[in-house]
């Protein structure tokens, strides 16, 4: 049977764990939202910096070819940056989850 002090400590510990889980979710959601915004912004800006806007008439007969015009470099860069950013967000989430599990294991009596 627990006394009052032990119950209070257990309640405070539970509240702390809930706050940590909420903080973890907020960091993860923020990282994903920031990544998505960065990808969208780069997708809009990079093609204009590399070679102007896409001209549909310039590649008649090659309309299905992604690499038919000079903008292929911007698509390649956006794809690589998107993959790298997704990998970084995944690693961040895995590390945060591992840290949370270590803290939970450490605090359990």
C-alpha positions as CSV (number, residue, x, y, z in Angstrom):
1,X,0.0,0.0,0.0
2,X,1.3,3.4,-0.9
3,X,1.3,6.4,1.3
4,X,0.3,9.9,0.3
5,X,3.8,11.0,-0.6
6,X,4.3,8.0,-2.9
7,X,1.0,8.7,-4.6
8,X,1.9,12.3,-5.2
9,X,5.3,11.4,-6.6
10,X,3.7,8.9,-8.9
11,X,1.1,11.4,-10.1
12,X,3.8,14.1,-10.7
13,X,5.9,11.5,-12.6
14,X,2.9,10.6,-14.8
15,X,2.2,14.2,-15.5
16,X,5.8,14.8,-16.5
17,X,5.7,11.8,-18.9
18,X,2.6,13.2,-20.5
19,X,4.2,16.6,-21.0
20,X,7.3,14.9,-22.5
21,X,5.2,12.9,-24.9
22,X,3.3,16.0,-26.0
23,X,6.6,17.9,-26.5
24,X,7.9,15.0,-28.6
25,X,4.8,15.1,-30.7
26,X,5.1,18.8,-31.1
27,X,8.7,18.6,-32.2
28,X,8.0,15.8,-34.6
29,X,5.0,17.7,-36.1
30,X,7.0,20.9,-36.4
31,X,9.9,19.1,-38.1
32,X,7.6,17.5,-40.6
33,X,5.7,20.7,-41.3
34,X,9.0,22.7,-41.7
35,X,10.3,20.0,-44.1
36,X,7.2,20.1,-46.2
37,X,7.3,23.9,-46.4
38,X,10.9,23.9,-47.4
39,X,10.3,21.3,-50.1
40,X,7.4,23.3,-51.5
41,X,9.3,26.6,-51.5
42,X,12.4,25.0,-53.1
43,X,10.1,23.4,-55.7
44,X,8.7,26.8,-56.6
45,X,11.9,28.8,-56.6
46,X,14.6,26.4,-57.9
47,X,13.2,25.9,-61.5
48,X,13.1,29.7,-62.0
49,X,16.6,30.1,-60.8
50,X,18.0,27.3,-62.9
51,X,16.4,27.9,-66.2
52,X,13.2,29.9,-66.2
53,X,9.7,28.5,-66.6
54,X,8.8,25.2,-68.3
55,X,7.8,25.7,-71.9
56,X,5.4,23.0,-73.0
57,X,5.9,23.7,-76.7
58,X,9.7,23.4,-76.7
59,X,9.8,19.7,-76.4
60,X,7.2,18.6,-79.0
61,X,7.5,14.8,-79.5
62,X,9.4,14.5,-76.2
63,X,6.6,15.5,-73.8
64,X,7.0,12.5,-71.6
65,X,10.8,13.0,-71.2
66,X,11.8,14.7,-67.9
67,X,15.3,15.3,-69.1
68,X,14.4,16.9,-72.4
69,X,15.0,20.4,-71.3
70,X,17.5,22.3,-69.2
71,X,15.3,22.1,-66.1
72,X,16.3,18.5,-65.3
73,X,18.9,19.8,-62.9
74,X,16.4,21.6,-60.8
75,X,14.2,18.4,-60.6
76,X,17.2,16.3,-59.6
77,X,18.3,18.8,-57.0
78,X,14.8,19.0,-55.5
79,X,14.5,15.2,-55.4
80,X,17.8,14.8,-53.7
81,X,17.1,17.6,-51.2
82,X,13.7,16.1,-50.5
83,X,15.2,12.7,-49.8
84,X,17.9,14.1,-47.6
85,X,15.4,16.2,-45.7
86,X,13.1,13.2,-45.2
87,X,16.0,11.1,-44.0
88,X,17.0,13.8,-41.5
89,X,13.5,14.1,-40.1
90,X,13.3,10.3,-39.8
91,X,16.6,10.2,-37.9
92,X,15.5,13.0,-35.7
93,X,12.2,11.2,-34.8
94,X,14.0,7.9,-34.2
95,X,16.5,9.6,-31.9
96,X,13.8,11.5,-30.0
97,X,11.8,8.2,-29.5
98,X,14.9,6.4,-28.3
99,X,15.7,9.2,-25.8
100,X,12.1,9.1,-24.6
101,X,12.2,5.3,-24.1
102,X,15.5,5.6,-22.2
103,X,13.9,8.2,-19.9
104,X,10.8,6.0,-19.4
105,X,13.0,3.0,-18.5
106,X,15.1,5.1,-16.1
107,X,12.1,6.4,-14.2
108,X,10.2,3.2,-13.9
109,X,10.5,1.7,-10.4
